[in-house]
Amino acid sequence: LTKMDEIVNKVQKAGQGYNGNLEIGTLGGQWMGDDFTDLYLKFMSAHPNINMIFRQGSFRDLRQWLLDGEIDLALTLAFDVMNVPEILYEVCDEDYPVLAISRRSRLGQQKVVTLKDLAQETMIVISPDDSRAGYELSRMFLKNSGINVSNIRYAPNLATVMMWIESAQGMGIINHRSSIAANTSIRLLEEIEIDKRGSPNAFAWCRSNLNPAISLFLNQLKR
C-alpha cells in the first residue's frame, strides 16, 4: 500500500468507530460562537469514538503547537498562518475589522467620534513577537484608513489586547468574533471607516500530521 492508501484506510476506519483523539487549539481572546459549537456537536455525534480535546493559546502558541504536533487543528485567524509553508488551512467564516473602545473612557463617552478625535488616543496593537502578520496588518489598517495616533502600545497576545481595551487602556482593532465585541461596556466605532479587508477565521493543521480525524473534521466543516 502507498502512504496515501494507508491514510485513506485510517480515515475509513475512523469513520467506522476508530478510537482516537482530535486536539484543537483555540485563540485566546476570540469567542467560539454558536456556529462552531454546533459544528463540534455534529462532529461528536457523527464520530462518538473520537475524543475532542481543547486548549487555548496565543497566535504564537497555536503555530508552535501545530508544528510540534501537540495539537491537530487550530482555530485561528487566517492571516497568521497563510504564509507558513508547513501549515495548511481552511477558511471557515468571514469577518471584518472594527475599532473598539471602552465606554468608560473619555472618547467612549463622546457622542460623535471622528478621525481627528483619535489622534490623542493610545492604540493597542498585537506584538510582532506573537504575530508578525497581525502586527503588520494592524499597521496597514491604520495607514490605509488615515488613522494617526500619538501612542501605540504593544500587547503580548490577543487576550491582553481585549483586556486592555475593556479596562479603558486604549482602543484597538478587533473583529466581530472577538470576546469583547458583544460586551455592552465596549463601543464599536462603526462610524470610523477603516480598511474593510476581511480577517477570516480558519482551521489550520500541519501538513505532516497524519491523524485521520483531521480529514473527518474538515469533511464535517464543508457540509
Order of alpha helices (4+ residues) and beta strands (2+ residues): alpha-beta-alpha-beta-alpha-beta-beta-beta-alpha-beta-alpha-beta-alpha-beta-beta-beta-alpha
